[in-house]
Amino acid sequence: MAVKIRLARHGRKRYAYYHIVVADSRAPRDGRYIERIGSYNPNTNPATIDLNFDKALNWLGNGAQPTDTCRAILSYKGVMMKKHLLEGVKKGAFDEAEAERRFNAWLTEKEGKVQAKKDELAGIKAGADKERLEQEAKVNQERAEAIAKQKSDLAAEAEAAAKAAAAEAAGEETAEEATEEPQGE
């Protein structure tokens, strides 16, 4: 029986997540499986991978063949590296303590790279947010200046109209006084 480590699709249309399963290669994709060893959700950023490291390593050691996508997932989590190091121990290239030291060094480096990538993404997002806020503040300032100019123009027009009305009223009063004086003579 050919045993495969592969993905079984779940979820709804256009929003799938996957179970990482060990199954007979002749079984349907989403059908019967021997054991579930993890899950993979590509909908999050970064993708969420939950994997039982020991079970995956045990199945690889027993001869299970991962599909291409599962091989990439196992490599990302370090299962393939650990398997490679354990094969080196079997061949006598180095001892188990050296293999564990190398794996821990690799794991530390990998975690550093992943964290750097997350920090970079967070920095890019923060920079974009800051730039967007600056642009929004600039637009708001321009709007405020335009409204202030419009209000000052309206105030100047109202003042001019008030002066004109006052001058017209004063002109009417002088005209009335001028007309009243000749009658008083």
C-alpha positions in Angstrom: 0.0 0.0 0.0 1.4 3.4 -1.0 1.0 5.9 1.8 0.9 9.6 1.0 1.0 12.7 3.2 -1.4 15.1 1.4 -4.0 17.8 1.9 -7.7 17.2 2.3 -9.9 20.2 1.3 -12.5 21.6 3.7 -14.3 24.8 4.1 -16.6 26.6 1.7 -16.4 27.7 -1.9 -13.5 30.2 -2.5 -12.5 30.0 1.2 -10.9 26.6 1.6 -8.7 25.3 4.4 -7.0 22.0 4.4 -6.3 19.1 6.8 -2.9 17.5 6.4 -3.5 13.8 6.4 -1.8 10.5 6.0 -3.8 8.4 3.5 -3.7 5.5 1.1 -2.8 6.9 -2.3 -5.9 5.2 -3.8 -8.4 6.8 -1.4 -10.4 9.9 -2.5 -8.9 13.3 -1.8 -11.4 14.3 0.9 -12.3 10.7 1.8 -10.9 8.1 4.1 -7.5 8.7 5.7 -5.3 6.9 8.2 -4.4 9.8 10.4 -4.7 13.6 10.6 -1.4 15.2 11.4 -2.2 18.9 11.0 -4.1 21.7 9.3 -3.2 24.4 6.8 -5.1 27.7 6.3 -3.9 29.8 3.4 -6.6 32.5 4.0 -4.7 34.2 6.8 -1.6 36.4 6.2 0.8 34.7 6.8 -0.7 31.3 6.2 -1.5 29.3 9.4 0.1 25.9 9.7 -0.6 23.7 12.6 1.4 20.5 12.4 2.2 17.6 14.8 5.9 17.5 14.2 6.6 14.1 15.8 3.8 12.3 13.9 4.9 13.8 10.6 8.5 12.8 11.2 7.4 9.3 12.2 5.4 8.8 9.0 8.2 10.1 6.9 10.5 7.7 8.6 8.1 4.8 7.9 8.1 5.6 4.1 5.1 7.9 3.6 5.6 10.1 0.5 4.5 13.8 0.7 2.9 15.5 -2.2 4.6 18.6 -3.5 2.5 21.1 -1.4 2.9 19.0 1.7 6.6 18.7 1.1 6.8 22.5 1.0 4.8 22.7 4.2 7.0 20.1 5.9 10.1 21.8 4.8 8.8 25.1 6.1 8.2 23.6 9.5 11.5 21.8 9.6 10.3 18.2 9.4 12.3 17.5 6.2 15.5 19.0 7.7 15.1 16.8 10.9 14.6 13.7 8.7 17.7 14.6 6.7 19.8 15.0 9.9 18.5 11.7 11.3 19.5 9.9 8.1 23.0 11.4 8.6 23.0 9.9 12.1 22.0 6.5 10.7 24.9 6.6 8.2 27.3 7.6 10.9 28.3 11.0 9.5 27.8 12.6 13.0 26.2 11.8 16.3 22.7 12.6 17.5 23.8 15.5 19.7 25.4 17.2 16.6 22.2 16.6 14.6 20.2 18.2 17.4 22.6 21.2 17.6 22.4 21.7 13.8 18.6 21.4 13.8 18.3 24.0 16.6 20.6 26.4 14.8 18.6 26.0 11.6 15.3 26.5 13.6 16.6 29.6 15.2 17.7 31.1 11.9 14.3 30.2 10.3 12.4 31.8 13.1 14.6 34.9 12.8 13.8 35.1 9.1 10.1 34.6 9.6 10.0 37.3 12.3 12.0 39.7 10.1 9.4 39.1 7.3 6.5 39.8 9.8 8.2 42.9 11.0 8.8 44.1 7.5 5.1 43.6 6.6 4.1 45.4 9.8 6.4 48.3 9.0 5.1 48.5 5.4 1.5 48.6 6.8 2.4 51.2 9.4 4.1 53.3 6.8 1.2 53.1 4.5 -1.2 54.0 7.3 0.9 57.0 8.3 1.2 58.2 4.7 -2.6 57.8 4.3 -3.2 59.8 7.5 -0.9 62.6 6.3 -2.7 62.8 3.0 -6.0 62.9 4.8 -4.8 65.6 7.1 -3.6 67.6 4.1 -6.9 67.2 2.4 -8.8 68.3 5.6 -6.5 71.3 5.9 -7.2 72.4 2.3 -10.9 71.9 2.9 -10.7 74.0 6.1 -8.8 76.8 4.3 -11.4 76.7 1.4 -14.3 77.0 3.9 -12.5 79.8 5.9 -12.0 81.7 2.6 -15.6 81.2 1.6 -16.7 82.4 5.0 -14.4 85.5 4.9 -15.7 86.3 1.3 -19.3 86.0 2.6 -18.5 88.2 5.6 -16.8 90.8 3.4 -19.8 90.8 1.1 -22.2 91.2 4.1 -20.0 94.0 5.4 -20.0 95.7 2.1 -23.8 95.3 1.8 -24.2 96.7 5.3 -22.0 99.7 4.5 -23.9 100.3 1.3 -27.2 100.0 3.2 -25.9 102.4 5.8 -24.7 104.8 3.2 -28.0 104.6 1.4 -29.9 105.2 4.6 -27.6 108.1 5.4 -28.2 109.5 1.9 -31.9 109.2 2.4 -31.7 111.0 5.7 -29.7 113.9 4.1 -32.2 114.0 1.2 -35.1 114.2 3.7 -33.4 116.9 5.7 -32.7 118.9 2.5 -36.3 118.6 1.5 -37.5 119.6 4.9 -35.4 122.8 5.1 -36.8 124.5 2.1 -40.3 124.0 3.5 -39.3 125.6 6.8 -38.3 128.9 5.2 
